[in-house]
């Protein structure tokens, strides 16, 4: 069974097909993962960058673009300097909890080094793009008020302290993988992890000046839709690339990813239309992102019908979560990272256990595992991720607040981060 064979490559790294156990280069697989790597990086720069930048006010547009760009550079160097190794290298006796040091700065890598049937250099880069977008997602929670220096320190420390263990536990042969937790492309490792960190960040920093009484609409919806479209296209590399092969499994993953995005978008739009009288552009693109985030953990395990149900669920659950966080709790998660990515990741991870079952058109659960049993495993992985991310995100933020301060002054916030932090403006008339 595919599920069992998966364990042989980094102990449940991904839902891996037959080729992963080959001992020679497969050019088709390599070409697909190369393409997917570019697509996932495209999601962050320019996709997420433009999506987030359009959502903030014009006086902060450059600050968001700068944050996403700087995170990309920072994570890339940290990945080479040891993050990749501590996730994917053999950890020996501590393997269930942490990887080893053998791949720090890639001392033994060459053009002939393989992971399965693709070059290790390609696999290294593919996984790096996942690590880049995860802290970049958190930017949306503290947009328009965090110091650039604090953002840099938080992103680097968070990657090492929070992302590394959770990623290793799920994809690097850790204990959650050993239990059989299912997360095909990052519902737990990326979306829940980043969503919880975003919620904690919003709570620790506090609301923007004027929130929730002052309207803070997106300054450039054209930029938002452009970025959203790039996210949609890039997500095919994110999910279908995780098959690590150019085959039918990747094709099915691509199909269900698209269905999840489309159904999430239409559901969110429909709810908003009925509730407020008009469908908004912001609503349909946010529903699309919610659908993508929610289908991500299930994308390599479910069929089209399962994807449709998951996408519709994403549109409903994430819409009402967004309303509740902003209007009832009055938490200023500026760009809705937690209700879209965090809540979507939780919903998708639980629904994976149901719709992966062949009974509902999925690829099948492991032999002898019931839906109830898989649900319990998924719930455990979710709870562990929530607790780890919440506790250590909070500690990192509080320590940085004591050492360098997290937030710009009230006057600087009114002036805008573009001018205050970068002495530049995004538009000539500012």
N, C-alpha and C positions, 0 to 999 in steps of 0.2 A: 504494500500500500504506500502511496506517495507520502502520507503523513509520517510513517515510520522511517522511510528512506531519508526524509528531511533531517532527522536527528543525526545522521552521520556527518553532515556538514555543519560544523560549529554547533552541534547539538541543538537542532531545531532553529537554525538561522532563519530560514524561510521555507515556504511550501515548495520544496525543490524538486524539479523533474529529473528524469533519468540522466541527462547529460552531466549533471553536477558531479558524477562519480567517474567521469572520463579522465584520462591522463594525457590528453592532447588538446591543443587549441581548436576551438570551434569558431570559425570566422563569422558565421551568421549570428551566433549568440553574442559574440564580442561586439559586432556592429550594433546590435540592438541595445546592449547595455551602455555602449558609448553614447548612442543617441539618447537613451533615457537619462544618463548623467547630465547631458546638456539641457534636457527638458526640466529636470528637477532644479538645477541651478537657475534656469530661466524663470522658475516659479518665484524665486527670491528676488533676483535682479534680472529683469525689471518688474516682474509680476506683482509680488507682495509689496515691493517698494512703491509702485504707482498706486496700487489699491489703497494702502494706508495713507500715502501722501495726499491723495484726493479727499480722503475722509476728514482730515484735520483742517483747521483754519489756515488761511493763506500765510499768516505770519509764522507758521511752524512747518511749512511744507518741506523746506530744505533739511530741517532737523531730522525728520523722519527718513528721508532719503539717505541722509548721512549715516543714521543709525544702522539701517539695513546694509549699507555698503561696508561700513566699518566692521560689523559683525561677520560678514562674509570673509573679510580679510583675517580677522582675529581667529575665528574658528578654524580656518584653513591651516594656519601655522600651528595652533594647538593640536590639531588633528595629527599633523606630522610629528610633533614633539612628544607624543605619548598617548593622546586620547584614543586613537585607533588601536594602539597596542593593548591598552588596558581594557578594551572592549573585546577584541577579537584574537589576541594572542593567547596561547595556552597558559592558564594560570596555575597549573599543577595542583597542589593540595587545596588552594583557595579558588579553584575554577568555578564552583557553584556561585561564588560571590564577586569575583573579580578576575580579569584577565592578567596576563603577564607582561614582561618588559621586553620580550624578544624582538618586537617590531617597532620599538622607539626609534624614530628617525629612519626606519626601514633599512637597516644596515645590510641585509642580505638580499634585498629585492633586485631583480634584473628583468630584462625584457622577456625572459623565458619563464618567469615565476607565474604559476597558475593557481587560481582558486576554482576548482572544478575544471571547466573548459574555457574560462576567460582569464585574461591576464590579471594578476593581483593588482597591478597599477590601476586597472579599470575598476575593479571592485573597491579598491581604496578610495578612488574618486567618487564612485557612486554613493558609497556610504557617507562620505564627507558631506555631500549635498544635503542629506537628511539631517546631519548634525548642524548644518548652517541654518536651515529654515526653522529649526525648533526654537532656539532663543530669539530669532527674528520675529516669530509670532508673538512673543511676549511684549515686544515693543508697543503693540497696540493698546496695552493696558495702561501704560504710564506715559503715553504720548502727551506732548505739550507741557510737561512739567518736570521731567527728570533731567538732572545734569548729565552732560555728555560723558564726563569722567566717571560718574557713578554707573552709567549705563555700560561702559566698557568693562569696568571691574565686575559688575554684576553678571554680565553675559559670560565672561571667561570663567569666573568661579562657579556659576551655575552649571555650565557645561561639564566641568570637571567633577563637581560634587553631586549633582543631581542627575544629569543626563547619562554620564558614564555608567553608573551602577545599574540604572533601570534598563538601559540599552543592552548591557551585558547579560542581565538576568533573562531578558526576553530573546535576544538575537545572538548572543555570543557564547551560548552553551551554559547559561546560568540556571539557577534553581527554578525559576518560573517556567522556563522552557522544559525543564525536566518534569515538571508537573503536567505539562501538556497545554499550557496557556496558548491561545491562538491570537496572533496579531500580525497579519500578513504584511502590512506596509506602514504601520505606525499609529494606529488608533490609541494605543496605550503609551507606547514609547514617546510619541510626538504630541498628539492632540490632547490627551488627558494630562500628560506631564506639563506641557506648556500652558494649558488652560488653568490648571490649579496654580501654577506659578504666577499667572496673570492676575488671578483673583487676589492672591496674597499681596502682590505688588500694588494693586489698586487700593487695598485696605491699608497697607502700611504708608503709602504716600499720601493718601487722602484725595478728596475730590479736587478737580480743577476749580479755580475761582469762578464763582457764578453758577456752578452746577448744583442742583438741577433746574434752577429758576431761569437761567439765561439760556436762550437757544444757541446751540453750537452746531449748526448744520455743516455738512461737507462743503468745502470751498470750490471743488471742481469735480462734478459728477462724470464728466467726460473722462477724466483721469482715472476715476474709480472703475468705470466700466471697462476701460482699456486694460487696467491691471487685473480685473476679474477675468476677462477673457484669456489673458496670458496664464492665469492660475489654472483655468479649466484645461487648456491645452497642455500645460506643463504637468498636470496631475496624471496624465496618461503615462508619463515616464515614472512618476512617483509610485503608482500602483502596478501597472503592467510591467514596468522595468524590474519590479521586485520578484518576478518569476525567474529572473536571471537567464532567460532563454527566449529565443525567437520561435515560439511554438503555439499550439492551441491553447495551452494554459494561459499564456500571456494575452492571447486574443480574447479569451473569455473574461479575463480580468479587466481588459480595456473596455469591453462591452458593458460589464456591470458598473464600472466606474462612471461611464457616460449616463447610464440609466439613473444611477443614484443622484448625479448632479442635476439632470433635467427634472426629475420628479421632485427633488427638494426645492428647486427654484419655483416650479409651478405651484407647489403646495403653499409655500410662504407667500407668494403673490396672491393666491386665492384667499387666504386667511386675511391678509391685509386689505384686499379689495372689499371683502364683505364687512370687515370691521370698521374701516375708515372711509369707505366709499370710492376710493381710487387706488389702483395698483401703482406702486412706486418703482422706479428704476433701482433705487437702493435696496428695496425689498427683494426684488427678483435676483439680484446678484448676491445678496447675503444668503438667500435660500440656496443658491447654487453652491456657495462655499460650505454651507452647513451640510448639504447632501454629499459633497465630496469628502468632508471630514468624517462623516458618519459611515460612509461605505468603506473607508480606507482599511479598517481592521478586518473586514469581512471580504474584501475584494477578491482574494485568491481562493476563497472557499465556497462562495454562493453562486447561484444561477441568476438569470434575469428576473424571475419573479421575486426572489428574495431581495434583489437590488431595488426593485420597485417599491416593495414594502418598506425597506430601510430608508429609501429616499423620502417617501411620504412621511414616515415617522420623524425624520430629521427636520423637515419643514415645520411640522406641528410642534415638536418638543423644543427645538431651538428658538422658534418664534416666541413662544410663551416664556421660555427661560430668559430671553433678552428683555421682554417686558417686565418680568418680575424683578430682575437684578436692577434695572434702571429706575423703574417707577415705584416699586414697593420697597425694596431694600435701599434704593438710592445710592448704590455703589457705582462709582465712576470708572468702570472698566471701559475706557474711552472708546475703543473700537470693537467692543463685544467679543473679546477673545475667549473668555470663559464660557458664556452661554452658547457660542457657536462651536468652538473647537473642544472645550472641555466637556460640555454636556453632550455634544454630538459624539465625541470619542467614547464616552461612557455608554450611550445608547447603542452605538454601533458594535462595541465590544461585547455587550450582552446579547444583542441580536445575532451576532456571529454564531453563538452556540446553538441557536434555533435553526437558522437558515443554512448553516453548513450541512445540516442533516440531509441525507438523500431523500428523506420523506418530504422535504420542502424544496427539492430540486437542487440541493447543494452537492458538493463533491464528496460528502460523507465524513462523519466523525471517525476517530480512531476506533478500531475494532474493540468491542466490549464497552465502549463509553456511551452513556446515554446523554440525552439533551440536558437532563437535570444535573448530572455529574459535571458536564462541560460548563453549564451555567455557574456552578459553584466555583470551578477553577477560574473562570473569567471574572467572577465577582472578587475572588481573592486577589487576583492580579490588579484589578482596578483599585481595591482598597489599599493595597501596598503602595501603589504608585501615588495615590492621593496623599497618603500620610507622609511618604518620603519627600515628595515634591513640596508639600505645604510646610513641613517642619524646616527643611533645609533652605528653602527659598526665604522663609521668614528670618532665619538666623543670618543668612548672607546679607539681606537687606538691612537688618537692624545693626549689624556690625559695621557695614559701610556707612550707615547714617551717622554712627558715632565717630567714625574716622574721617570721612570726607564730606558728609552730608549728601542726601539723596536728591533734594529738590531745590530748584532755583528760587530766588526770593519772590515775594508777591509782585513787586514792581517789574522784575525781569519777566515774570510770567505774562503780565499785561503787555509788555513791550513785544514779546514773541521770542522764541528760542533761536530763530534764524539770525536775527541781529545780535542778540545777547551772547550766544555761544559761538557763532561762526562769522559774525560781521559781514553777512551776506543776506540778500533777499531773493526770494524766488521770482518776484515780479518787479518790473521797473517802476511801477506806480506806487510802491510801498515805501 
